[in-house]
Amino acid sequence: MKKLLCVVSLFLGLTTVIYAQNLNGRFTSAVYTFERFDTVNTSATYARTFQVLYLTFGKDNVSLKTYLNLEGDVAQSITYDPRLRFYNFYLDVKRLWNTVYFKLGRQPLFNSAAGGVFDGLTLGFKYDGFDLYGYYGANVPAYQKLELSDDWSNDFVAGAKLRIQSITNTRISLSYINKNFKSVSYTTTRLDANLNPITVLIENNSRQYEYLSADVTYELPKAFGVNTRYEYDLNFTTTSKFEIEGRYDEGENLGLSLYYNYRHPRIRYNSIFSVFDYANTQEIEAGADYLIDGKYKLIGKFANVFYKDENSQRLSLGISSPWGTITGRKNFGYAGELSSISFYTATTFLKGLITPSFGFSYTRYRLEKNVSANEMTTLLLGLNYRPLRVLSFDVQGQYMNNKIYKNDFRILAKLNFWFNTNF
């Protein structure tokens, strides 16, 4: 199966490239510098470089898509550098007979229960407001290497999803996912019956996620909307998560929102963490926002989080405007005390030629009332320069100060180039 997948992906990919009529994508080159202390008085300065490429070869309804990253350090010698990561590399075919579509290769998986990236096939059918697709493949190796798993029976992901959009103002989706992880065997020392040390091979069963989920969304434009989601853990035979979010708009200026969720800790089947005593949490949050003069929006939210025998509260206040946002937050109760304020602004000048940005936040927190509080200050100062529509340069300085990182300063520099060519 895996060899066939490689051969078919390569053949179809090369065919797509040879006959491609459009080439588009984005290239990003970035360097990120920071200092790391190995001991109290010994440190080293690192300069991590990242070369990122998003690329699409396309012709009509057929395209070959890839997303990869080459990283390394130009200041220090680090094991395994340079490292090439393939996040996506797949053939995307749409609207076959105006109904069928499929993806073949390394592709993204969007699933709130167990998403990510996998190597395999997605096959779907769309017809008259209904969309049904299924997928099967192997988990991606560590560091996104361009390799395939050698044990698809224990290291796979499979699932299906049905989306219904034929009902007015309503969207419904039902899905199933089974993500199985291959356990890594290891050797360790144990004592035999005579208390002599011996070497033992430890081989665990595969750990997995297996969920059923359902989503329902109902919206009346500019009036009312509600989103619900339910997840059921098939391995532990229990509800994993339920959440519902509603919003009501009173005219054009006032909006009211209400949110509730129930969460069960997400633990892999056969994981050692399943032996611990854990409990579910529930959270309810009410909020309101008010628009002033069509530009300034006042936002306020209050939440209560319920634990097994305790609870915690959260208050958020903020204002957003065309020039920036200011946000304040206060946490208190069982989860600890936290007070924070943050500000961010970014303004474009000279028809988009330059865009300076600035961010600031201050946080004071402690887990209990009887312990001393910790403080953290962060600053961001950046500039985007875009001389051409397809070319931009970014530079950003980052500063942080707390009891762990004393006067920590970092620099990020980045170049972006967009391209789109027809043959």
Order of alpha helices (4+ residues) and beta strands (2+ residues): alpha-beta-beta-beta-beta-beta-beta-beta-beta-beta-beta-beta-beta-beta-beta-beta-beta-beta-beta-beta-beta-beta-beta-beta-beta
